[in-house]
Amino acid sequence: MNQFYQQFIEQLLATSLLEWLAVILAIAYLLLAIKESLWCWPAAFLSTAIYIFLFFDVSLYMESLLNLYYLVMAVFGWQQWKKNKEASPNKPIFVWPLRRHLFWVAIISLLVVFSAFLLDRYTDQQLALIDSFTTWFAILATYMVTQKVLENWLYWIVIDSVSIYLYISKGFALTSVLFIIYIVLAILGWMTWKKNYEQQSSAT
């Protein structure tokens, strides 16, 4: 255990300026998203642009592709929220029925297994199953954010918890700390959006 903490501190001290910048922008994104601020998307765009390079550099190919997807979704999210903001103060929050959640969890789980198999067979990727899990479910959760689906926060709590192990294994100590913060903020996001959804429902 002492060796683990020593290694973690060493990784933290060796953190690059690029990773620091990516982490700061990622925290800004989440705080702004909780407040339902349109400006969360530019912060997300810049953070993910940096992470594409960082993850590819250590052969986390699925994570690198995931951040490329985040880059596109940051533009899409900006357009979706901005379009709705012009019509009303805030894009309304939605709740998906359980049947829709079960459908997408089944589809994403198949994609996780398939991509992990391909990565194990054809690349030098390590932790392929974990990398595939966090990537594919994050794709779904990110789309849910752009549509302001309340349950996106519950998905992120699970995804972020698994991601912590993945990033520590690859030497991204600061990013693993970021994801611990993400879990706390995701819980806060769930509580805040749930309250706003209830107020929204009462008003309508």
Buried (B, 14 or more C-beta within 10 A) or exposed (E): EEEEEEEBEEBEEEBEEEBEEBBBBBBBBBBBBBEBBBBBBBBBBBBBBBBBEBBBEBBBBBBBBBBBBBBEBBEBBBEBBEEBEEEEEBBEBBEBEEEEBEEBEEEBEEBBEEBBEEBEEEEEBBBBBBBBBBBBBBBBBBBBBBEBBBBBBBBBBBBBBBBBBBBBBBBBBBBBBBBEBBBEBBBBBBEBBBEBBEEBEEEE
